[in-house]
């Protein structure tokens, strides 16, 4: 049986891709074309930067709710609904694979999940569940937890890491408040370095991202958006091929939107 794919989306702009924001059109086009390149999954697991807990937690609801976890957007951004079912049975199975995790029915699908899923699988006919990010865990923990979940790929579970390889919201805000979307310049250097580490399978440098490059702490001042890439790499097999399906310049300063698929 062919292993299910891992997809890592590096994106910015909050929920802007939902309704076809013009600055995100290139990424939207890629998302809409991507399913044709994949084997249709039986289930989808999302590792979202936008769900942080004090421990790894799984959504266990049969009908997950929607989380509009953003502020100040037009009214129509709060009226979208993605009607995917959950998968309590598989969430419970994941808990067995990762005994340190727990389950909850209090969380649904956040904006690190459903805006992309709306373009990938608009019919919402594939069950979806999420795994939170343990905000206080060390990077090694996330990479090793990804390894523990490898068997899910044999069960037709598409795994989506949703974050950003570069995500410095304060620096982005300094420019965006003046409607300035031009990069600072250092984003190109760090993005190229990250790509080289992935290509060389030098995952130790990526795990130690805060220290292995002079721009690491600037690119990821908080772990939330970087951690999903550690899960994505931990889930890989040495024989897996990595393909970058989106490498365009970011639409926001102090961000990277480099995205890739594994398998």
C-alpha beads as a LAMMPS data file, in Angstrom:
LAMMPS data file: protein, C-alpha beads

263 atoms
262 bonds

1 atom types
1 bond types

-500.0 500.0 xlo xhi
-500.0 500.0 ylo yhi
-500.0 500.0 zlo zhi

Masses

1 110.0

Atoms # bond

1 1 1 0.000 0.000 0.000
2 1 1 1.299 3.447 -0.931
3 1 1 1.812 5.678 2.072
4 1 1 -0.422 8.721 2.362
5 1 1 1.075 12.119 1.613
6 1 1 2.289 14.758 4.047
7 1 1 1.595 18.348 2.992
8 1 1 3.231 21.316 4.677
9 1 1 1.550 24.674 4.037
10 1 1 3.512 27.774 4.942
11 1 1 1.083 30.649 4.762
12 1 1 0.279 34.081 6.150
13 1 1 -2.538 36.556 6.146
14 1 1 -4.798 34.906 8.709
15 1 1 -8.003 33.684 7.044
16 1 1 -7.524 35.778 3.876
17 1 1 -7.500 32.826 1.438
18 1 1 -11.067 31.926 2.454
19 1 1 -12.929 34.216 0.094
20 1 1 -10.331 34.542 -2.624
21 1 1 -8.281 37.515 -1.441
22 1 1 -6.403 38.795 -4.495
23 1 1 -2.996 38.809 -2.798
24 1 1 -3.361 35.085 -2.087
25 1 1 -4.708 34.028 -5.492
26 1 1 -1.531 32.198 -6.538
27 1 1 -1.607 30.033 -3.407
28 1 1 -5.350 29.434 -3.785
29 1 1 -4.766 28.213 -7.341
30 1 1 -2.117 25.774 -6.096
31 1 1 -4.396 24.484 -3.360
32 1 1 -7.208 23.864 -5.802
33 1 1 -4.918 21.919 -8.152
34 1 1 -3.111 19.911 -5.502
35 1 1 -5.748 17.184 -4.818
36 1 1 -5.408 15.944 -8.411
37 1 1 -1.787 15.057 -7.564
38 1 1 -2.713 13.120 -4.428
39 1 1 -4.383 9.811 -3.707
40 1 1 -7.737 10.706 -2.205
41 1 1 -7.311 10.270 1.559
42 1 1 -9.690 8.431 3.865
43 1 1 -9.006 10.876 6.693
44 1 1 -7.201 14.159 7.250
45 1 1 -5.092 15.107 10.277
46 1 1 -4.192 18.791 10.619
47 1 1 -1.338 20.053 12.787
48 1 1 -2.234 23.727 13.058
49 1 1 -0.138 26.591 14.391
50 1 1 -3.372 28.127 15.634
51 1 1 -4.159 25.551 18.285
52 1 1 -1.788 25.737 21.213
53 1 1 -2.215 23.853 24.470
54 1 1 -0.028 22.937 27.431
55 1 1 0.055 19.369 26.075
56 1 1 -0.587 17.594 22.769
57 1 1 -4.368 17.326 22.438
58 1 1 -6.612 15.676 19.844
59 1 1 -10.052 16.745 18.680
60 1 1 -12.473 13.934 19.508
61 1 1 -15.793 15.415 18.326
62 1 1 -17.841 13.573 15.704
63 1 1 -19.044 16.916 14.341
64 1 1 -16.275 19.454 14.970
65 1 1 -17.289 23.053 15.476
66 1 1 -15.822 26.034 13.644
67 1 1 -13.353 28.356 15.317
68 1 1 -13.191 31.904 13.982
69 1 1 -10.012 32.591 15.906
70 1 1 -9.175 35.956 14.381
71 1 1 -10.317 39.525 14.837
72 1 1 -11.186 42.604 12.828
73 1 1 -12.049 40.992 9.492
74 1 1 -15.154 41.733 7.387
75 1 1 -18.414 40.159 8.514
76 1 1 -18.489 37.550 5.756
77 1 1 -15.351 35.936 7.210
78 1 1 -17.436 34.845 10.192
79 1 1 -20.224 33.265 8.150
80 1 1 -18.255 30.533 6.390
81 1 1 -18.825 26.938 7.448
82 1 1 -16.860 23.824 6.504
83 1 1 -19.097 20.862 7.263
84 1 1 -16.570 18.050 7.585
85 1 1 -17.168 15.231 10.044
86 1 1 -14.659 14.358 12.731
87 1 1 -13.138 10.969 13.487
88 1 1 -13.306 10.155 17.213
89 1 1 -12.249 6.550 16.575
90 1 1 -9.023 7.482 14.831
91 1 1 -8.357 10.268 17.334
92 1 1 -8.539 7.620 20.046
93 1 1 -6.175 5.407 18.037
94 1 1 -3.702 8.284 17.763
95 1 1 -3.835 8.656 21.515
96 1 1 -2.643 5.057 21.773
97 1 1 0.239 5.815 19.403
98 1 1 1.168 8.904 21.418
99 1 1 0.348 8.162 25.080
100 1 1 1.404 11.667 26.155
101 1 1 -1.510 13.178 24.223
102 1 1 -5.088 13.714 25.399
103 1 1 -8.488 14.221 23.750
104 1 1 -11.075 16.987 23.834
105 1 1 -14.435 17.773 22.252
106 1 1 -14.118 21.479 23.122
107 1 1 -12.052 22.387 20.062
108 1 1 -13.117 22.224 16.442
109 1 1 -11.479 23.350 13.206
110 1 1 -9.478 26.569 13.445
111 1 1 -8.230 28.931 10.755
112 1 1 -5.053 26.932 10.343
113 1 1 -7.252 24.136 8.977
114 1 1 -10.553 24.969 7.336
115 1 1 -9.525 27.886 5.041
116 1 1 -7.151 25.511 3.244
117 1 1 -9.509 22.541 3.357
118 1 1 -12.212 24.626 1.689
119 1 1 -10.001 24.876 -1.390
120 1 1 -8.447 21.407 -1.210
121 1 1 -11.629 19.422 -0.586
122 1 1 -14.599 21.787 -0.973
123 1 1 -17.120 18.939 -0.737
124 1 1 -16.061 18.449 2.926
125 1 1 -16.619 14.701 2.453
126 1 1 -13.432 13.545 4.210
127 1 1 -13.372 13.366 8.037
128 1 1 -10.940 15.788 9.688
129 1 1 -9.346 15.901 13.115
130 1 1 -6.609 18.050 14.619
131 1 1 -3.636 17.669 16.928
132 1 1 -2.672 20.698 18.993
133 1 1 0.811 22.054 19.525
134 1 1 2.310 21.709 22.981
135 1 1 3.516 25.286 23.247
136 1 1 6.006 24.549 26.022
137 1 1 7.608 21.418 24.575
138 1 1 11.100 21.455 23.098
139 1 1 11.525 21.141 19.311
140 1 1 12.867 17.586 19.699
141 1 1 9.560 16.570 21.286
142 1 1 7.562 17.624 18.216
143 1 1 9.896 15.863 15.811
144 1 1 9.814 12.632 17.843
145 1 1 6.024 12.791 18.189
146 1 1 5.837 13.004 14.411
147 1 1 7.827 9.768 14.251
148 1 1 5.327 8.091 16.583
149 1 1 2.514 8.914 14.167
150 1 1 4.104 7.413 11.027
151 1 1 1.754 4.425 10.958
152 1 1 -1.170 6.758 10.193
153 1 1 0.208 7.141 6.685
154 1 1 -0.443 3.445 6.102
155 1 1 -4.105 3.993 6.957
156 1 1 -4.842 6.572 4.275
157 1 1 -4.506 9.596 6.569
158 1 1 -3.404 12.748 4.748
159 1 1 -1.361 14.798 7.220
160 1 1 -1.310 18.569 6.845
161 1 1 1.201 20.730 8.692
162 1 1 -0.118 24.291 8.760
163 1 1 2.224 27.075 9.829
164 1 1 4.914 29.341 8.389
165 1 1 8.649 28.769 7.966
166 1 1 9.095 32.470 8.698
167 1 1 6.530 34.146 10.928
168 1 1 7.394 37.358 12.722
169 1 1 4.082 39.065 13.311
170 1 1 5.455 42.166 15.118
171 1 1 7.832 42.940 12.244
172 1 1 5.100 42.288 9.694
173 1 1 2.826 44.665 11.588
174 1 1 5.392 47.441 11.531
175 1 1 5.075 47.581 7.756
176 1 1 1.512 46.430 7.265
177 1 1 0.095 49.249 9.373
178 1 1 1.352 51.552 6.617
179 1 1 0.100 49.193 3.897
180 1 1 3.705 48.323 3.034
181 1 1 4.039 44.704 1.858
182 1 1 7.686 44.848 0.757
183 1 1 10.012 42.272 2.389
184 1 1 12.764 43.363 4.755
185 1 1 15.325 41.441 2.730
186 1 1 16.559 38.897 5.247
187 1 1 13.567 36.637 4.498
188 1 1 15.205 35.484 1.250
189 1 1 18.399 34.393 3.017
190 1 1 16.627 32.395 5.710
191 1 1 14.121 30.839 3.323
192 1 1 16.973 29.645 1.072
193 1 1 18.834 28.249 4.072
194 1 1 15.779 26.326 5.286
195 1 1 15.253 24.896 1.796
196 1 1 18.874 23.727 1.710
197 1 1 18.527 21.983 5.077
198 1 1 15.367 20.202 3.911
199 1 1 16.980 19.190 0.611
200 1 1 20.038 17.835 2.449
201 1 1 17.826 16.094 5.047
202 1 1 19.788 18.014 7.669
203 1 1 16.904 17.888 10.093
204 1 1 19.118 18.444 13.150
205 1 1 19.649 22.044 12.033
206 1 1 15.926 22.529 11.516
207 1 1 15.114 21.080 14.930
208 1 1 17.667 23.461 16.464
209 1 1 16.313 26.348 14.371
210 1 1 16.676 28.918 17.152
211 1 1 20.469 28.418 17.292
212 1 1 21.610 26.880 14.001
213 1 1 21.293 30.083 11.985
214 1 1 21.806 33.723 12.923
215 1 1 18.291 34.560 11.677
216 1 1 16.510 31.668 13.388
217 1 1 15.118 33.624 16.322
218 1 1 14.158 36.505 14.063
219 1 1 12.328 34.196 11.661
220 1 1 10.499 32.307 14.412
221 1 1 10.349 34.373 17.617
222 1 1 7.596 32.060 18.887
223 1 1 7.442 28.302 18.196
224 1 1 3.798 27.979 17.155
225 1 1 4.130 28.519 13.397
226 1 1 7.454 26.712 13.013
227 1 1 6.576 23.558 14.940
228 1 1 4.252 22.046 12.267
229 1 1 7.261 21.610 9.963
230 1 1 8.968 19.501 12.656
231 1 1 6.001 17.108 12.695
232 1 1 6.013 16.995 8.898
233 1 1 9.700 16.020 8.819
234 1 1 9.341 13.545 11.672
235 1 1 6.616 11.718 9.734
236 1 1 8.915 11.169 6.746
237 1 1 10.644 7.995 5.680
238 1 1 14.189 8.181 4.300
239 1 1 12.884 6.979 0.924
240 1 1 10.279 9.741 0.641
241 1 1 10.617 12.360 -2.060
242 1 1 10.130 16.029 -1.154
243 1 1 8.535 18.327 -3.724
244 1 1 8.019 22.063 -3.297
245 1 1 4.616 22.941 -4.696
246 1 1 4.690 26.622 -3.764
247 1 1 7.811 28.812 -3.689
248 1 1 6.511 32.268 -4.568
249 1 1 7.636 35.397 -2.792
250 1 1 5.602 35.996 0.375
251 1 1 2.648 38.349 0.230
252 1 1 3.564 39.742 3.673
253 1 1 6.933 40.965 5.040
254 1 1 8.679 38.792 7.653
255 1 1 6.923 35.677 6.305
256 1 1 7.741 32.745 4.047
257 1 1 5.146 30.830 2.060
258 1 1 7.429 28.002 0.887
259 1 1 5.314 24.851 0.963
260 1 1 6.096 21.236 0.167
261 1 1 4.681 17.748 -0.039
262 1 1 6.258 14.515 1.074
263 1 1 5.465 11.228 -0.688

Bonds

1 1 1 2
2 1 2 3
3 1 3 4
4 1 4 5
5 1 5 6
6 1 6 7
7 1 7 8
8 1 8 9
9 1 9 10
10 1 10 11
11 1 11 12
12 1 12 13
13 1 13 14
14 1 14 15
15 1 15 16
16 1 16 17
17 1 17 18
18 1 18 19
19 1 19 20
20 1 20 21
21 1 21 22
22 1 22 23
23 1 23 24
24 1 24 25
25 1 25 26
26 1 26 27
27 1 27 28
28 1 28 29
29 1 29 30
30 1 30 31
31 1 31 32
32 1 32 33
33 1 33 34
34 1 34 35
35 1 35 36
36 1 36 37
37 1 37 38
38 1 38 39
39 1 39 40
40 1 40 41
41 1 41 42
42 1 42 43
43 1 43 44
44 1 44 45
45 1 45 46
46 1 46 47
47 1 47 48
48 1 48 49
49 1 49 50
50 1 50 51
51 1 51 52
52 1 52 53
53 1 53 54
54 1 54 55
55 1 55 56
56 1 56 57
57 1 57 58
58 1 58 59
59 1 59 60
60 1 60 61
61 1 61 62
62 1 62 63
63 1 63 64
64 1 64 65
65 1 65 66
66 1 66 67
67 1 67 68
68 1 68 69
69 1 69 70
70 1 70 71
71 1 71 72
72 1 72 73
73 1 73 74
74 1 74 75
75 1 75 76
76 1 76 77
77 1 77 78
78 1 78 79
79 1 79 80
80 1 80 81
81 1 81 82
82 1 82 83
83 1 83 84
84 1 84 85
85 1 85 86
86 1 86 87
87 1 87 88
88 1 88 89
89 1 89 90
90 1 90 91
91 1 91 92
92 1 92 93
93 1 93 94
94 1 94 95
95 1 95 96
96 1 96 97
97 1 97 98
98 1 98 99
99 1 99 100
100 1 100 101
101 1 101 102
102 1 102 103
103 1 103 104
104 1 104 105
105 1 105 106
106 1 106 107
107 1 107 108
108 1 108 109
109 1 109 110
110 1 110 111
111 1 111 112
112 1 112 113
113 1 113 114
114 1 114 115
115 1 115 116
116 1 116 117
117 1 117 118
118 1 118 119
119 1 119 120
120 1 120 121
121 1 121 122
122 1 122 123
123 1 123 124
124 1 124 125
125 1 125 126
126 1 126 127
127 1 127 128
128 1 128 129
129 1 129 130
130 1 130 131
131 1 131 132
132 1 132 133
133 1 133 134
134 1 134 135
135 1 135 136
136 1 136 137
137 1 137 138
138 1 138 139
139 1 139 140
140 1 140 141
141 1 141 142
142 1 142 143
143 1 143 144
144 1 144 145
145 1 145 146
146 1 146 147
147 1 147 148
148 1 148 149
149 1 149 150
150 1 150 151
151 1 151 152
152 1 152 153
153 1 153 154
154 1 154 155
155 1 155 156
156 1 156 157
157 1 157 158
158 1 158 159
159 1 159 160
160 1 160 161
161 1 161 162
162 1 162 163
163 1 163 164
164 1 164 165
165 1 165 166
166 1 166 167
167 1 167 168
168 1 168 169
169 1 169 170
170 1 170 171
171 1 171 172
172 1 172 173
173 1 173 174
174 1 174 175
175 1 175 176
176 1 176 177
177 1 177 178
178 1 178 179
179 1 179 180
180 1 180 181
181 1 181 182
182 1 182 183
183 1 183 184
184 1 184 185
185 1 185 186
186 1 186 187
187 1 187 188
188 1 188 189
189 1 189 190
190 1 190 191
191 1 191 192
192 1 192 193
193 1 193 194
194 1 194 195
195 1 195 196
196 1 196 197
197 1 197 198
198 1 198 199
199 1 199 200
200 1 200 201
201 1 201 202
202 1 202 203
203 1 203 204
204 1 204 205
205 1 205 206
206 1 206 207
207 1 207 208
208 1 208 209
209 1 209 210
210 1 210 211
211 1 211 212
212 1 212 213
213 1 213 214
214 1 214 215
215 1 215 216
216 1 216 217
217 1 217 218
218 1 218 219
219 1 219 220
220 1 220 221
221 1 221 222
222 1 222 223
223 1 223 224
224 1 224 225
225 1 225 226
226 1 226 227
227 1 227 228
228 1 228 229
229 1 229 230
230 1 230 231
231 1 231 232
232 1 232 233
233 1 233 234
234 1 234 235
235 1 235 236
236 1 236 237
237 1 237 238
238 1 238 239
239 1 239 240
240 1 240 241
241 1 241 242
242 1 242 243
243 1 243 244
244 1 244 245
245 1 245 246
246 1 246 247
247 1 247 248
248 1 248 249
249 1 249 250
250 1 250 251
251 1 251 252
252 1 252 253
253 1 253 254
254 1 254 255
255 1 255 256
256 1 256 257
257 1 257 258
258 1 258 259
259 1 259 260
260 1 260 261
261 1 261 262
262 1 262 263
